[in-house]
Amino acid sequence: MYGIISKDPKAPYYENIQFSYISPEKIPSVRAFSPERSTVIVFEDICLAPEYIQNQIGQFFGNGRHQNISSIYVTQKYHKALYSFVKMPLT
């Protein structure tokens, strides 16, 4: 699907999509992202990361919407996910 929507810039369905991997130790500030561009960030299976990293991730859930960021936290150990940045129960 990515190959279709990113191939022809003149097509009506074209989207300028960029994928990047960022290691948990190098997660930038929420303010590093432009609110002019929609951003989706997937935090995948890092529930056992140190607390300072979890606190950085929490900023994306609390303040990311102001920078046009949608955050997704994926983990298989929901009982270990920190509750400090989750407003709703994890399901």
C-alpha positions as a printed NumPy array, in Angstrom:
array([[ 0.   ,  0.   ,  0.   ],
       [ 2.857,  2.399,  0.861],
       [ 4.326,  1.887, -2.623],
       [ 1.023,  2.953, -4.178],
       [ 0.39 ,  6.142, -2.201],
       [ 3.987,  7.351, -2.276],
       [ 4.892,  6.598, -5.88 ],
       [ 3.339,  9.369, -8.006],
       [ 3.368, 12.905, -6.51 ],
       [ 0.801, 14.05 , -9.087],
       [-1.785, 11.405, -8.164],
       [-4.815, 12.592, -6.13 ],
       [-4.157,  9.97 , -3.446],
       [-0.456, 10.832, -3.049],
       [ 0.839, 11.272,  0.493],
       [ 4.34 , 12.314,  1.482],
       [ 5.031,  9.559,  4.01 ],
       [ 8.308,  9.05 ,  5.821],
       [ 9.248,  6.176,  8.13 ],
       [12.022,  6.434, 10.711],
       [13.298,  4.314, 13.557],
       [14.421,  6.11 , 16.692],
       [16.004,  4.169, 19.533],
       [14.379,  4.718, 22.948],
       [17.506,  6.474, 24.227],
       [17.268,  9.093, 21.45 ],
       [13.574, 10.013, 21.621],
       [13.395, 13.756, 20.838],
       [11.299, 16.325, 22.616],
       [ 7.667, 16.757, 21.6  ],
       [ 8.589, 20.265, 20.46 ],
       [11.02 , 18.864, 17.871],
       [ 8.028, 17.994, 15.675],
       [ 6.267, 20.56 , 13.487],
       [ 2.518, 20.982, 14.067],
       [ 2.27 , 21.708, 10.331],
       [ 2.87 , 18.03 ,  9.558],
       [ 0.815, 15.187, 10.998],
       [ 2.938, 12.636, 12.829],
       [ 2.149,  9.155, 14.095],
       [ 4.572,  7.663, 16.599],
       [ 4.441,  4.002, 17.544],
       [ 6.157,  3.076, 20.806],
       [ 6.514, -0.661, 20.442],
       [ 7.263, -3.1  , 23.235],
       [ 9.303, -0.783, 25.426],
       [ 7.351, -1.126, 28.66 ],
       [10.507, -2.376, 30.393],
       [12.531,  0.683, 29.366],
       [13.908,  2.796, 32.233],
       [11.595,  5.247, 33.967],
       [13.227,  8.323, 32.402],
       [12.373,  6.947, 28.938],
       [ 8.81 ,  6.189, 30.044],
       [ 8.53 ,  9.787, 31.267],
       [ 9.69 , 11.053, 27.856],
       [ 7.074,  8.878, 26.172],
       [ 4.444, 10.233, 28.546],
       [ 5.036, 13.716, 27.127],
       [ 3.846, 12.51 , 23.718],
       [ 0.544, 11.341, 25.188],
       [ 0.046, 14.467, 27.283],
       [ 1.31 , 17.198, 24.953],
       [ 1.726, 15.554, 21.555],
       [-1.706, 16.603, 20.344],
       [-0.576, 20.24 , 20.475],
       [ 2.143, 19.36 , 17.938],
       [-0.236, 17.31 , 15.729],
       [ 1.216, 14.009, 17.009],
       [-0.801, 10.821, 17.399],
       [ 0.853,  8.32 , 19.73 ],
       [ 0.391,  4.566, 19.883],
       [ 1.847,  2.428, 22.676],
       [ 2.099, -1.258, 21.763],
       [ 3.111, -3.805, 24.372],
       [ 2.387, -7.389, 25.265],
       [ 2.799, -6.737, 28.986],
       [ 0.041, -4.25 , 29.757],
       [ 0.318, -4.936, 33.479],
       [ 3.815, -3.4  , 33.366],
       [ 2.85 , -0.269, 31.423],
       [ 3.08 ,  2.895, 33.502],
       [-0.253,  4.43 , 34.418],
       [ 1.089,  7.981, 34.73 ],
       [ 0.548,  8.853, 31.078],
       [-2.481,  6.694, 30.324],
       [-5.769,  8.511, 30.867],
       [-7.923,  5.513, 29.998],
       [-7.518,  1.853, 30.986],
       [-5.401, -0.154, 28.554],
       [-7.468, -2.698, 26.646]])
